[in-house]
Amino acid sequence: MWRIYRRAIGDLPIWKLMAKEMGINKSDSLFHSQNGGCFRPGEGVWAFPTFRFSTGTLDAPVITSVTREGWSVTLNWENDIDCPKASVSDQVYVGYFYGTLPRAPQMITCLNSFRGDGKVTVDIPAAKQPEGTPLHLYLFFGNKDTTRFSPSVYAGV
């Protein structure tokens, strides 16, 4: 799962930064210590609500609503904070799994979308999935230097 997950997040050093901060030698060790109980051998993620797509020291989002129309999903979150652990300029990221593909994490960097916006609409690629396939979404933020991230928050639709 670690290799597939790393492909999904690209160059984002989410787990590497947190491992360093916690004094853990390997980022994959931290990832597995946080998420190991969410996997079933040969099946992938089964406990989607407890899976952590991201971890970090920025304030986590507080999701207020999620709506879905086809493959377009709108996430709304509380937006009343601008402090050292939550800046209005934090970049928005959405990790996701299709309900039919629990071993294939994906991620979208929501360019020009920031914590201060209070909402984002993302178009999830259909990827040959049947209409109405459940989506497991993970909203999180990163600072503009990609040196700090927030824990992810789960929303299923």
C-alpha distance (Angstrom), angle and dihedral (degrees) to the residues before:
residue distance angle dihedral
M1 . . .
W2 3.81 . .
R3 3.82 93.1 .
I4 3.78 93.5 48.3
Y5 3.80 91.7 45.2
R6 3.83 91.3 51.0
R7 3.81 89.9 53.8
A8 3.82 89.3 52.7
I9 3.83 94.6 52.8
G10 3.79 96.2 40.6
D11 3.80 113.6 -165.8
L12 3.81 97.0 -10.6
P13 3.83 107.2 126.8
I14 3.82 93.9 -151.4
W15 3.81 99.8 138.9
K16 3.80 95.3 29.3
L17 3.81 91.8 59.5
M18 3.79 93.9 46.9
A19 3.80 92.8 45.8
K20 3.79 90.1 52.7
E21 3.80 91.3 48.3
M22 3.81 91.0 50.4
G23 3.82 93.8 45.7
I24 3.81 93.6 -113.6
N25 3.81 114.6 145.0
K26 3.80 99.2 -143.9
S27 3.78 129.8 41.4
D28 3.81 91.9 -151.2
S29 3.82 88.9 57.8
L30 3.81 90.3 56.0
F31 3.82 91.7 45.2
H32 3.81 91.5 52.1
S33 3.80 94.3 43.3
Q34 3.83 88.9 54.6
N35 3.81 97.5 39.5
G36 3.81 107.3 23.9
G37 3.81 93.6 101.8
C38 3.80 90.7 53.8
F39 3.82 93.9 64.4
R40 3.78 132.4 78.4
P41 3.81 117.0 -158.7
G42 3.79 110.9 -100.1
E43 3.82 92.5 2.7
G44 3.80 107.0 66.9
V45 3.78 126.1 -145.0
W46 3.80 115.0 5.6
A47 3.83 100.8 160.7
F48 3.80 98.2 59.5
P49 3.84 97.0 166.4
T50 3.82 92.5 57.2
F51 3.83 97.0 41.2
R52 3.82 112.9 109.1
F53 3.79 113.7 -141.2
S54 3.78 90.0 177.7
T55 3.77 139.0 13.7
G56 3.76 132.7 -172.3
T57 3.76 150.8 113.5
L58 3.81 101.5 -78.5
D59 3.81 116.0 99.3
A60 3.78 112.3 -86.3
P61 3.79 118.7 -117.7
V62 3.79 119.3 -102.0
I63 3.80 105.7 -141.4
T64 3.80 113.6 -147.0
S65 3.81 99.7 179.5
V66 3.79 144.2 -6.7
T67 3.79 125.5 -158.5
R68 3.77 129.6 -177.1
E69 3.80 132.6 -162.3
G70 3.78 110.3 178.2
W71 3.81 105.1 -54.0
S72 3.80 94.8 -20.0
V73 3.81 113.8 99.1
T74 3.81 127.9 -174.0
L75 3.80 119.0 -159.0
N76 3.81 120.3 -167.1
W77 3.80 123.5 -167.2
E78 3.77 139.6 177.1
N79 3.77 111.9 -84.0
D80 3.77 108.8 -175.6
I81 3.78 100.4 111.6
D82 3.80 139.4 85.5
C83 3.80 112.5 164.9
P84 3.82 139.4 120.0
K85 3.82 91.2 -72.6
A86 3.81 96.9 41.9
S87 3.78 124.5 33.1
V88 3.79 125.9 -177.6
S89 3.82 85.9 -130.1
D90 3.84 95.2 60.0
Q91 3.82 111.1 128.3
V92 3.84 117.7 -115.4
Y93 3.82 120.2 -125.7
V94 3.79 129.0 -179.6
G95 3.78 120.5 -162.2
Y96 3.79 118.0 -169.7
F97 3.77 148.8 174.4
Y98 3.78 126.9 -155.9
G99 3.79 107.8 -126.1
T100 3.80 88.5 -123.3
L101 3.84 94.0 52.0
P102 3.82 108.5 51.8
R103 3.81 91.8 161.7
A104 3.79 96.2 54.4
P105 3.81 114.7 74.6
Q106 3.81 116.1 -171.7
M107 3.80 132.6 -172.2
I108 3.80 138.5 -159.6
T109 3.80 123.2 -158.0
C110 3.79 102.9 -147.6
L111 3.79 99.4 -141.4
N112 3.80 114.1 -151.5
S113 3.82 90.8 13.4
F114 3.78 119.3 114.9
R115 3.79 140.5 178.4
G116 3.79 88.9 -105.2
D117 3.82 91.2 62.3
G118 3.81 92.0 70.2
K119 3.79 92.4 -147.4
V120 3.77 144.6 41.0
T121 3.79 134.3 -167.0
V122 3.79 115.8 -149.6
D123 3.77 129.2 -173.2
I124 3.78 108.0 -141.5
P125 3.82 111.5 -152.3
A126 3.81 110.3 -111.5
A127 3.84 89.6 -135.1
K128 3.81 91.5 -167.8
Q129 3.82 90.5 -62.3
P130 3.81 119.4 146.8
E131 3.81 114.6 -98.7
G132 3.80 110.0 -91.6
T133 3.81 95.1 25.9
P134 3.82 106.6 161.3
L135 3.80 114.9 -104.2
H136 3.80 124.7 -150.0
L137 3.81 107.9 -155.5
Y138 3.81 131.1 -167.8
L139 3.79 118.2 -165.1
F140 3.80 117.9 -161.6
F141 3.80 140.8 151.8
G142 3.79 136.9 -133.5
N143 3.79 129.9 -166.4
K144 3.80 119.3 -111.5
D145 3.83 92.4 -99.3
T146 3.83 92.8 50.1
T147 3.79 88.7 -126.8
R148 3.81 96.0 116.5
F149 3.79 133.0 37.1
S150 3.78 137.6 -177.8
P151 3.77 127.1 -123.5
S152 3.79 110.8 -95.4
V153 3.78 122.3 -110.1
Y154 3.80 120.6 -146.1
A155 3.80 127.5 -127.7
G156 3.78 123.5 171.1
V157 3.81 123.9 -158.4
